[in-house]
Amino acid sequence: MSKVVVKVEQSEINKALWGACDTFRGAFDSSEYKNYILVFMFLKYMSDIWKDHYAELKEQYGDDETLIQRKLNRERFVLPENCTFDYLYERRNAANIGEEIDKVLAKIEDKNIAKLEGVFRNISFNSDKLGQTADRNRRLKNLLEDFAKPVLDFRPSVMGNTEDILGNAYMYLIGEFASGAGKKGGEFYTPAEVSDLLARLVSPKEGARICDPACGSASLLIKVAEQVKTAEGTPSRNFSLFGQESNGDTWALSKLNMFLHNMDNARIEWCDTINNPQLIEHDHLMKFDVVVANPPFSLDKWGEFETATSDRFGRFHRGLPPKSKGDYAFISHMIETTLPDGRVGVIVPHGVLFRGAAEGKIRTQLLEENYLEAVIGLPSNLFFGTGIPTAIMIFNKAKQDDKVLFVDASKEYQEGKKQHKLREQDIEKIVQTYRNFDIIEKYSNVVDLAVIKEHDYNLNIPRYVDTFEEEEAIDLEAVKANIATYEEELIAVRAEMKKYLEELGL
């Protein structure tokens, strides 16, 4: 089959997909309708890929439908008969179109149970969420027509490298949904620049087992995987991915996200990481080369006290985190699931660096075990739903010395109306400072563990990186001269005003 690839800009595709959301805007919140849009994009992607493969086989084998179907059934995924976007588009005026869509999704899931089990279970296009029957039918017809536009033709014979384009589009959409979802947005999305930074800091090697125990929609996990390179520096697929996510809707998004990035062999479990971890082998927690996470900040009621104290995996032997703040529950889990030569990268609120009591005890123990390698302070207002400044903590179980790098990168960013953003130059400076353990005035410092001990194991960055800027000396003579000038100008202005008032008879 000859390919006529049409050059479509990523921005055009993103715009068309975002425009399709107009169908639901005003009807209900974006934190909910994101699932409908992303599932529909996934259905369109699968249908267009399937259509292309069928056309190629038809050209190769002619009318031998039996052979064509046998070949199709060996593909990465299989679409049952009458389970395509085109089938639904032809029925866009049907009185039961929502029910038809649900049936198609159920059949697709059943046929691809190993890779897609459960991903559509929490969504129904026949739900009253979409309005009463007439409104629901109208919205779904609009949605089908939006996705039928030529700009959203995802066939490789038309679009070319569909996986990259759709993967980027997916990341764009979840970013936009997070931005519009307020505080809820932070539950399932780590900004791309922050994910990119953390991925480059942990720098996974070929063959790495990579895990995110609070993976959300898996954007961070995918960014880390994309950092795996061969010895020659080219991208490598030699890695394995694992994740855990407690929110069912978000877990489903992570599965779709992995599929669109051609990483659908990743093992993503729907579970509570702290109270009921599912990444288990031989009755022990699985171990990984790289563990990364952006866990929920200072999660309240992260687990029952009894559950934590009776933890059969022994994750809390350094101490039990306070019930009202779950940060060190996740950190403890991450440390215990890392191989002896592994590395941990975790995003935390600054309180984790200096809070006392139970958290201080855990932090002290981690420092005495000499796992902490770097503390990197980030700018405020990078994350959706919160303006608090955050930090990245890097733990290295194979650390060779007793030094800790402190970086204050809080002042270098691109300012935005809603969120600030790390620029490439900001990311690169942080990464190079970490790799070289550079000492840069008012930016970074390398500190001996003994010094940290003198500070009672407090990791507050200003204790170790002096960013104080002396204020410029005030020239009192110049100030006096300016005051005199302003007084003269004020007298002149008053005289002018008096003249105008007299002319007006006032």
Protein Blocks (a to p, Z undefined) as FASTA:
>chain_A
ZZddddddfklmmmmmmmmmmmmgojacfklmmmmmmmmmmmmmmmmmmmmmmmmmmmmn
omalklmmmmmmmmmbdcdehiafklmmmmmmpcklmmmmmmmmmmmmmmmmmmmgoklm
mgcfkbfknopfklmmmmmmmmmmmmmpmklccbfklnopmklmmmmmmmmmmmmmmmmn
ommlmmmoccfklmmmmmmmnopaehiacddfblmnolmmmmmmmmpccfkopacfbdcd
ddddfblklmmmmmmmmmmnopambccddddfklmccbdgehiacddfbdcddddehiah
kbcfklmmmomnlpmmnopcdfklcklmmmmmmmmmpcfkbccdddddfklmmpghjllm
mmmmmmmnomafbdcdddehkbghiabdcddddddfkbcbfcdcdddfklgccddfkbcc
ddfklmmmmmmmmmnopacehkbccddfklmmmnoopabfklmmccbdcdddddfklmmm
mmmmmmmmmmmmmmmmmmmmmmnoZZ
